[in-house]
Amino acid sequence: MNPAEVYLQNMVENANPIRLVIMLYDKAINCIDTSIDAIERGLEETENVKEKAENLTRALDILIVLRASLDEEKGKDIAKNLDEIYEVLIDEIVRANMKNDVETLKKVKEVLEELREAWEEAEKNVYGKEEEAVARANE
């Protein structure tokens, strides 16, 4: 394993559950960005077509995993709403892929960024105060 892989593995193994969700959002956003760049560089080049397809597939896979991990019994309305959002985002990515629609991908990315921010806020609310107390206790 190279140092970057070791670092990533360490981050994942030590992350709280909300941070893991945020990391998935980060990867999906990055994949959408990479796909947009590939389309904008031109799909006459086989490498750009491959890069677009691979990254949109990764983004779809991430959304499918996020959707499958929802617990409607515990999450109630929030889980139901997220399920609907993920379904729409998946459909939009598929459509954008078929039409090479950069504008739709940019909108998907914006939604993912907003969701990511909401999860970051949730992480602060759940873990922020606890981590500050632990830090103060260790001083």
URDASUL-V415124 format. One record per backbone hydrogen bond with DSSP energy under -0.5 kcal/mol. NH is the residue of the N-H (numbers start at 1). CO is the residue of the C=O. E is the energy in kcal/mol with one decimal. If there is no record, write none. Layout:
# URDASUL-V415124
NH&CO&E, NH&CO&E
This chain:
# URDASUL-V415124
6&2&-2.2, 7&3&-2.5, 8&4&-2.4, 9&5&-2.6, 10&6&-2.4, 11&7&-2.4, 12&8&-2.5, 13&9&-2.5, 14&10&-1.6, 15&11&-0.7, 15&12&-0.8, 20&16&-1.9, 21&17&-1.5, 22&18&-2.2, 23&19&-2.5, 24&20&-1.8, 25&21&-2.3, 26&22&-2.7, 27&23&-2.1, 28&24&-2.5, 29&25&-2.9, 30&26&-2.4, 31&27&-2.5, 32&28&-2.3, 33&29&-2.6, 34&30&-2.5, 35&31&-2.2, 36&32&-2.6, 37&33&-2.6, 38&34&-2.2, 39&35&-2.4, 40&36&-2.7, 41&37&-1.9, 42&38&-0.9, 42&39&-0.7, 45&42&-0.8, 49&45&-1.7, 50&46&-2.5, 51&47&-2.5, 52&48&-2.6, 53&49&-2.5, 54&50&-2.8, 55&51&-2.1, 56&52&-2.5, 57&53&-2.2, 58&54&-2.0, 59&55&-2.4, 60&56&-2.5, 61&57&-2.7, 62&58&-2.4, 63&59&-2.2, 64&60&-2.5, 65&61&-2.3, 66&62&-2.8, 67&63&-2.6, 68&64&-2.5, 69&65&-1.6, 70&67&-1.2, 72&70&-0.6, 75&71&-3.8, 76&72&-1.3, 78&75&-1.4, 79&75&-0.9, 80&76&-2.1, 81&77&-2.8, 82&78&-2.7, 83&79&-2.3, 84&80&-1.9, 85&81&-2.4, 86&82&-3.2, 87&83&-2.2, 88&84&-2.1, 89&85&-2.8, 90&86&-2.7, 91&87&-2.3, 92&88&-2.7, 93&89&-2.4, 94&90&-2.2, 95&91&-2.5, 96&92&-3.0, 97&93&-2.5, 98&94&-2.0, 99&95&-1.9, 100&96&-1.2, 101&96&-1.8, 102&100&-1.0, 105&101&-1.7, 106&102&-2.3, 107&103&-1.9, 108&104&-2.4, 109&105&-2.4, 110&106&-2.1, 111&107&-2.1, 112&108&-2.5, 113&109&-2.5, 114&110&-2.2, 115&111&-2.6, 116&112&-2.5, 117&113&-2.2, 118&114&-2.0, 119&115&-2.2, 120&116&-2.3, 121&117&-2.3, 122&118&-2.3, 123&119&-2.5, 124&120&-2.2, 125&121&-2.4, 126&122&-2.5, 127&123&-3.3, 128&123&-1.0, 128&124&-1.0, 129&124&-0.7, 131&127&-2.9, 132&128&-2.1, 133&129&-2.1, 134&130&-2.2, 135&131&-2.4, 136&132&-2.5, 137&133&-2.3, 138&134&-1.6, 139&136&-1.1
